[in-house]
Amino acid sequence: MKNIALLFILLSVICSCSPGRKATAKKELEKPKPFVQLKGGKMIEAQKVKEERKNIVADEKPYKKKEVIFYSDGTYTYAKAGKKEFVKKVKDGDLSTYRGTSTATSTSFTSGSVAMGGGWHTSSHSVTTNYIHKKGTLEVFPRSYTNLKKFILPGTPGYEDLVTYRKRKHKGNVGMVCSFGGFVGGITVIATSNPQGSDVPVYAGLAMFAGSIFEFCHFLKYRASAFEYIPKAVDHHNGE
C-alpha cells in the first residue's frame, strides 16, 4: 500500500505541469462591402447578399454554392473551405485568418448496469478549425505548419516562429516517448519486485516513474507551447 500511495503522490505532480495561455488582443476587422466571388475569380458587387441552404443570393439572384468561393454579406466575409462549407474571416492581412466550427461525435463505454447508466454512450462536441488565405489567391488552406511554409519563406517575418514551432514540437515528441518508456519500465519493476526482498528494485521503479512524470511535463511544456507559434508566425508575417 505504501508503494501505491507513493505512485499516486508522484502522479499528482502532472496536474501542475500544464502551461498557461496568454491572452491576445483582437484586431477589429473593417466592415466589408457585399460581394460574391465565383470560381475563376469573377467578382460580383451587390447591395444585399445572403446565404440560403443551396445558394448564395446576391440582389435576389441565386448562385450555386459549388460555384462560389468567397462572399460577404456586408458584415462578415466568408470563404469556401469544403464542398459547401463556408468559414468566417476573423483576421485580415496578407495572410488572412478564417475560422470554422464543425461537430464531431465520439463513443465511450461505461461499466455497470444499464439502469445505472452503464453501456455505450455517444457524445458530440464542437471542433474549431483555422484557415489561412493568401491575398490575391482563390483558395484557403488549414492553418498548419506545412501550409504556412508555402507562404512564409526563409528570411521573411514570421519564419523564425515556424522554426521555433518545429523545434518545440520535436522536443515535446521526445519527451512523450521518454515518459512512456519510463512509466512502463517503472510499473514493471515495481510489479515484479519481491515483497519480501530488498526495497532497492521498488525505489528504482519509483525513480523511473518519477522520471516519466518529469518527461511528461517536458512534453506538455514544449508540445503544447509549440502551437502558440503558428498564429504568431501569421501575425509577424502581417507586420504585427
Buried (B, 14 or more C-beta within 10 A) or exposed (E): EEBEEBBEEBBEEBEEBEEEEEEEEEEEBEEBEBBBBBEEEEEBEBEEBBBEEEBBBBEEEEBEBEBBBBBBBBEBBBBBBEEEEBBBBBBBBBBBBBBBEEEEEEEEEEEEEEEEEEEEEEEEEEEEBBBBBBEEEBEBBEBEBEBBBEBBEEEEBBBBBBEBBBEBBEBBBBBBEBBBBBBEBBBEBBEEBEEEEEEEBBBBBBEBBBBBBBBBBBBBBBBBBBBBBBBBBBBBBBEE
